[in-house]
Amino acid sequence: MSLHNQTRSILKKYQILPLRKRGQNFLINEDLIKKIVFLAGLEKSDQILEIGAGVGNLTKEIAKSVQEVFAVEIDKSFCRILAQELKDFKNIKIIQDDIRDFEVAEVGLKDYKIVSNIPFNITGLILKKFLTASIKPKSMLLIIQKEVAERIISLPPAMSRLSIMVQFYANAEILSGVGKNNFWPKPKIDSALLFLKIKKPFLSKKKEADFFSLIRAGFSSPRKYLLNNLFKNGMIKDKKQGEKFFKKLSLDFKIRAQELSLENWIELTKIENGK
């Protein structure tokens, strides 16, 4: 029986219908699932966090390659399915929780990786939660909306607050496209496999906070010149001072926020703080 038919059969058995509002689109391509596990670079000693385990199609394949899988699922009905269908896997821990409330420290996760087909409607929230967490994952391999993945890896002149935030904390790479036919129910949009390799911290907490304050100010009105945004939001005392900063970094006075690279923003933060 194909994985597609197995998935439908399981849901019929438990009399459950997938909910679009929770992004319940299940992977039904066995070759793709094996490819995801391979590309994640999993090792036998790994602890893996999976967000939105669904019926466990990806969960059980991950479990074959690692020490432990922590499968977080918000839906009580699907937790019941997981508990029954994956009962032979002793290295899978099923956790009923909203990922927005979940804390890795509470389940003993320290040196872990994330591998997930995440709900598209909370992609930004998941990225921010784990990239800024005190206990960060070593890496993240996520199936996300293709358009969002492309925004994340974008370079000047098409940067955004999202791309800067992700690239600040991780090296980001799209490993593969994922067509809508790989899911059931079939979503309306195509996806991509996004791999994030988490970087070691290179700024202090204080400087990191200053960096993101500068980003918020710079993108407050994306169509306006960056210099005007920084002045308007009090990040520089006067435009002459700002022009001095920009000149030191060889930045055009009429440059916009989306035209700066991550490195430009870091240098601008250092100068703005008098470093």
HELIX and SHEET records of a PDB file:
HELIX    1   1 LEU A    3  LYS A   13  1                                  11    
HELIX    2   2 ARG A   20  ARG A   22  5                                   3    
HELIX    3   3 GLU A   30  LEU A   39  1                                  10    
HELIX    4   4 ASN A   57  ALA A   63  1                                   7    
HELIX    5   5 LYS A   76  GLU A   85  1                                  10    
HELIX    6   6 VAL A  104  VAL A  107  5                                   4    
HELIX    7   7 PHE A  120  ILE A  122  5                                   3    
HELIX    8   8 THR A  123  LEU A  131  1                                   9    
HELIX    9   9 LYS A  146  ILE A  152  1                                   7    
HELIX   10  10 ARG A  161  TYR A  169  1                                   9    
HELIX   11  11 LYS A  180  ASN A  182  5                                   3    
HELIX   12  12 LYS A  205  GLY A  218  1                                  14    
HELIX   13  13 LEU A  226  LYS A  232  1                                   7    
HELIX   14  14 LYS A  239  LYS A  248  1                                  10    
HELIX   15  15 ALA A  257  GLU A  259  5                                   3    
HELIX   16  16 LEU A  262  GLU A  272  1                                  11    
SHEET    1   A 2 PHE A  26  LEU A  27  0                                        
SHEET    2   A 2 PHE A 183  TRP A 184 -1                                        
SHEET    1   B 7 ILE A  92  GLN A  96  0                                        
SHEET    2   B 7 GLU A  68  GLU A  73  1                                        
SHEET    3   B 7 GLN A  47  ILE A  51  1                                        
SHEET    4   B 7 TYR A 112  ASN A 117  1                                        
SHEET    5   B 7 SER A 139  GLN A 145  1                                        
SHEET    6   B 7 SER A 191  ILE A 198 -1                                        
SHEET    7   B 7 ALA A 170  VAL A 178 -1                                        
END                                                                             
